Amino acid sequence: MSRYKDAQCRVCRREGCKLFLKGERCYSDKCSISRRNYAPGDHGQKNSKLSEYGTQLREKQKTRSCYGVGEKQFRKYFEMASNRKGITGENLLQILESRLDNVVYRLGYGVSRSEARQMVNHGQFEVNGKKVNIPSYLVKVGDVITVRENKKDNTTIKANAEVNHVRPVPAWLEKDDEKLSGKVIRLAAREDIDIPIEEHLIVELYSK
């Protein structure tokens, strides 16, 4: 799957809001949104009005960028959300939040979702006692995510856990600092998601 590999701060500037793609930098004065809150490029400071389609497309792209998901997989998630009971947009966000790389990030073991994805790829976590190295793995209620025993002395994980100790853990997760683990006590609800996403625009886009 192709993945955007250029400067991630440009993505936040394009969307006009913080997507927290760069970890600690996003919380500092070095954040590009704080310094240059306009779109990148030669015409970034021009006020261009988006069409209805353009607004819907930007919302989808913003959500994809935030969770690091490709177009093909994102559409698959939308189809899954459509087939579930409930509100499609909220179902979509719940599925995205259930990705293992996002859970690792939410638990504070990665400073960003991209770093958490890399950690999962490198096999540093277990789900219910079994190694899982698939970032898109969808966790379920009752799943226990743990740093693997031979990785508990990993300096990056320990440093991230210490730095992110003050960052609140979502109410749908339970964290055990001593065991370097977390448990899914319920699936994420709409009020648990702090990212500025208007999911109804994505539903409208895919419903055309």
N, C-alpha and C positions, 0 to 999 in steps of 0.2 A: 504494500500500500504506500502510495506517495505521501510524504509528510512535509509540511512547511518547515524549512530549515534556516530561513533568513532571520534578521533581527526581530525578536518577538515583541519588542517595545513598539515596533511599527504597527503590529496588529492592534494593540490597545489604542494607539492614536487613531487608527482607521475607524475603530468602533466608538471612539469618544468616551471610553470608560475603562477602569482598571479591571483586567481579567486575571491578575495575579499570576502571570506566566513566568515571572523572574524571581519568585521567592522573596527574600528579604529586601531586595532592591525596590520592590513595589511598595514597601512600607516606609521607605526613606525619601529624602529630598531629591535623590537621583532619579526618581520615577519620571519617565518621559511625559506622562499625563500632567504631572505637577509643573514641569518645565515648559512643555510645548503642547498645550492642549488643543491641537488642531491636526487634521489629517496629514500624513506624510506626502512628499512629492512637491513639485513646482506649483501646483494649484491647490495645495492643501488648505490654504487660508481663505479660499473663496467659499462663499456660502451658496452651495448648490442644493436645490430642493429635490429630494428623492420622490420618485413616483410611488404609488402604492406597492407595486411589485418590488421596486428597489428597496423599500423599507422592510418588506417581508424577507427579501433575500439577505439583507444585511443582518437581520436578527438571526437567521439560520446560520450564517457564516460566523457570527459572533459566538453562538452557542457551540458550534463545531470547534472553533479555535480554543475556546475555554477548556473543553474536555479533551481536546486532541484527538478528535474522531474524524475519519475520512468520510467522504460523501456516500460511498456505497454502504458503509456500516451505519452511518447516521440514518439513511433511509430504511435500513433493516430495523433499526430501533423504533423508527416511526411506525412501521407496519406492526411491530410487536405491541406498541402502545395503543394502536387503533383497535387491535383485537382483544385488548383487555377491557374489563368492566371499568367504568369511571370516566373521568375527563381525559381525553387523549393527550393534551398538552402536559398535564400534571403527571400522567403515566410516563411520558417521554422523559421528563426531568428525573423521575424516580429511577428509571432504568439507567440513565447516565450516572446518577449518583451511586448506583449499585455496582459500577465497574470496580474491579479490585484496585486498579491504580488510583482511582479517586478515593477509595476507602483508606488506602495507605496514606495518601495526602491528608485526608481529613483527620486521621489519627496523629498526624504531626511527624511521621517518619520520613517524609519528603518535604522539602521547602517549596516545591511546586509539583504540579501533576506530571510534568515531563520527567522530573527527577524520580518521582515515585514510579512512573512507568518503567524507567530504566532499571530501578531496583527490582521490580517484579520480574522483568525480563531476565535478570541475572540470578533468579532463583533464590532471593533472600527472604522470602516469606512462605509460610505454610497456611493452609486453610483446613481447619479440623485435623491437624496433624499430618497433612500431606502437602508436599511441595507443589506450588502452583506458579508457573512462570508465564502465564497468559494474562496480560494487563486487562483484556476485555472480559475476563471471567466475571460473571454476575453473582454477587454474594446473595445469600438468602437469610431469612430470619433464623437466628440461632448459630450462624457460622462464627467461628473463632479464628481471627487472623493473628498470627504470631510471627515474630522475627525468628528465623530458624536458629537452632541452638548454636551452630557453628558460625553464625553471623552476629551474635549478640555483642561481641566485642568490636564490631565494625565501627570505626571512628566516625564515619559520616552519619550513620543511623543514631549513634549516641549523641553526637553533636546536635543533630536536627531535633531529637527528642527533648534535649535540654533547652534549645532556643525556642522551640514551639510549645514549651510547657505552659506558657501563659495564654496560648491561643485556645479558645474554648472548643471543646469537642462537641460536635452536633448531638442533639438529644437522642437521636436514633442509634447512636453508637455508645459503647461503654469501654473505657480504656483502663488498662492495668499497667501502671508505670513500672512496677517492679518486674513483672513478667514480660514486658515489652510486647503486649498483646492488646487486642481489642475484640469486642463482641458486637454483633449486629442484633440489637434488641427489638428492632422493628425496621421496616423500610422507611426511607425518607419521605416526609410529607412536604407539601408545597411551602409551608411556613418555615421549614428547616433550611431552605435553599436561599442563600444570601446573595446570589449572583443576580444582577439586574437584567433579567430575561423576561421578555413578553412572549411567552410560549404560544399564545393564541395566534400570533403572526406567522409562526412556523406552520401551525395547523392550517391556516388559511392558504399559505403558499403551496403546501403539498395537496391541498384539496382542490386545486384548480383543475 
